Amino acid sequence: MYFEDFKRLGELFRLEVGRVAYDDKIEIVTLPFFSRVDALFPDSSPSKGIDGGPASLSGSDAGVGENRRFTYPLVLPAGLRTTRSVILLLHGLNEKSWAKYLPWAKELAVRTGKGVLLFPIAFHMNRAPGEWSNPRLMTRVATERQRQFGPLTASSFVNAALSTRIQASPDRFLRSGLQTYWDIETLVSEIRTGRHPLVGRSATIDIFGYSIGAFLAEVLLFANPGGYFSDSKAFLFCGGATLSGMTPVSRLIMDSRAEEALSSYFTSRFEAELSDDTPLSRLFERLQALGTVFRSLLDISRLKQFRDHQLQSIGRRLSAIALAKDRIIPGSEIARTLSGDSDAVNRAEAGPRAQILDFPFPYSHENPFPLLAQFKTEVERSFDGLFRYAADLLA
């Protein structure tokens, strides 16, 4: 049913607040959210713009209204008015549409009987201005980037907005992640205090993290804000490596100049800023344990014993599936990060966290289940197997 669900769910889905029945198996409820944490960022100053680009690309991040007030979908098994168990589905970098994830959410909801809550990362999905997805505007930006900074690898109108923003301020990777982290903490607090309209206050909360969403899932489990994730299980798909193990150069993610800026900042300048009296160092003083968690996931050699101890504490609650031909987050890097290869880890307790699969059809990190008619049977079978496995772990 994957091919059919992809088409029909995409046609049905709306971002407006409301409730829609899809079939006799699920309903999709779209709910509002207001983020109150962007004022905590250490730097919201405008960055240098691109000639011909929209003003929102060079303005203050705090001025992006779409990032503060937005909606998110909750997929419920049919017949449930509320749910006592929820799976938080966290998406990948530079995503602008939920279409890819709706069949994933349906499969998890049907197989586990739990609600699946799809929460957008800051400045992604419907938390970004529509002009960042406008082909005509963004083609101009991509062309201007080639003129100013070229030759660029993987330059496209799809990644022009994120590439411009990351190159101008690589610390946006941290700041948008922090805002999302705090937003999720707020969301779970609403659940635990009985203020969520559809999720019971004692609901179990597990995580399905894909790509950079897997990175965020690790941060949530390691830092465990409010003790909300003490018993949570997390399944990571195409993710789980440290940032140093990722190469997000892709026409769908970011171009080569943006990736160079991101990598350079977090491998060298970042630690130097932390050791000085800077807005970043003052922010990390407030973050305390959360700051240590983030730093431990930046580089495979940084805070290794701390990271391995966190993995040991989580034990079998975390597992991952990687793909053999994934060039963005290679399976070897995911396995290397999650293996806990220091003496701090009790290997019997850690278990085999990461498995590497190779699907029998052309796929990529960005599109693990392509809609290829000639491979329909193989794609359907692989999709079914992956989500059957994930659902068993998260049930």
JOQUITA-V898763 format. One record per run of one state. SS is the DSSP state (2 for helix, 1 for strand, 0 for the rest). FROM is the first residue (numbers start at 1). LEN is the number of residues. Records with the same first field share a line. If there is no record, write none. Layout:
BEGIN
SS: FROM-LEN ; FROM-LEN
END
This chain:
BEGIN
0: 1-1 ; 13-5 ; 22-4 ; 35-3 ; 41-14 ; 58-3 ; 64-1 ; 68-1 ; 78-5 ; 91-8 ; 113-2 ; 119-6 ; 128-2 ; 134-1 ; 150-10 ; 169-3 ; 193-6 ; 211-1 ; 224-1 ; 228-6 ; 238-5 ; 247-2 ; 250-4 ; 255-1 ; 275-4 ; 288-1 ; 297-7 ; 324-5 ; 330-1 ; 339-8 ; 351-3 ; 358-15 ; 395-1
2: 2-11 ; 38-3 ; 55-3 ; 61-3 ; 65-3 ; 99-14 ; 125-3 ; 130-4 ; 135-15 ; 160-9 ; 172-21 ; 212-12 ; 225-3 ; 243-3 ; 256-19 ; 279-9 ; 289-8 ; 304-14 ; 331-8 ; 347-4 ; 373-22
1: 18-4 ; 26-9 ; 69-9 ; 83-8 ; 115-4 ; 199-12 ; 234-4 ; 246-1 ; 249-1 ; 254-1 ; 318-6 ; 329-1 ; 354-4
END
